[in-house]
Amino acid sequence: MHDLTFQEKSLWLTLIAVVLTYTVYYLNVMPPIEGRMLAPHIFQFAYYMGVLVAFVAISHIVLAIKQKQEPVDEREKLIRLKADAVSSYILNSGVFIAIVVALLVPGNFWFIHTINFFAVLSEVVNSIQQLRAYRKGC
């Protein structure tokens, strides 16, 4: 991991944190007892998001201390734009699917978690797309 740029290390840290946090969250919150998002679910979600934000913030502070952040160049901007284009299709599809879920499934639990799942999936795909582009040199 020594030959990775600051941006690549940042992507890896964020990707790992998102995957681990949401995996644990979904394992703890599924399946719902009722079809509604209740106060304990909201507090549980807030707790996991707090853990995610704290981990990403602390890890990036440590990374910034250990390695100098390079300025973003045109190649990196292009990599981000390409990854954003792919992940936006996933997010838009997820919003449509969530609307269908809202129309077909009673309660708000599955609607909220469908949107959340596709938001997380689009972020994961975005990070993977960027990491692949860095490795390919594109």
Secondary structure by P-SEA (a helix, b strand, c coil): cccccaaaaaaaaaaaaaaaaaaaaaaaccccccccccaaaaaaaaaaaaaaaaaaaaaaaaaaaacccccccaaaaaaaaaaaaaaaaaaaaaaaaaaaaaacccccaaaaaaaaaaaaaaaaaaaaaaaaaaaacc
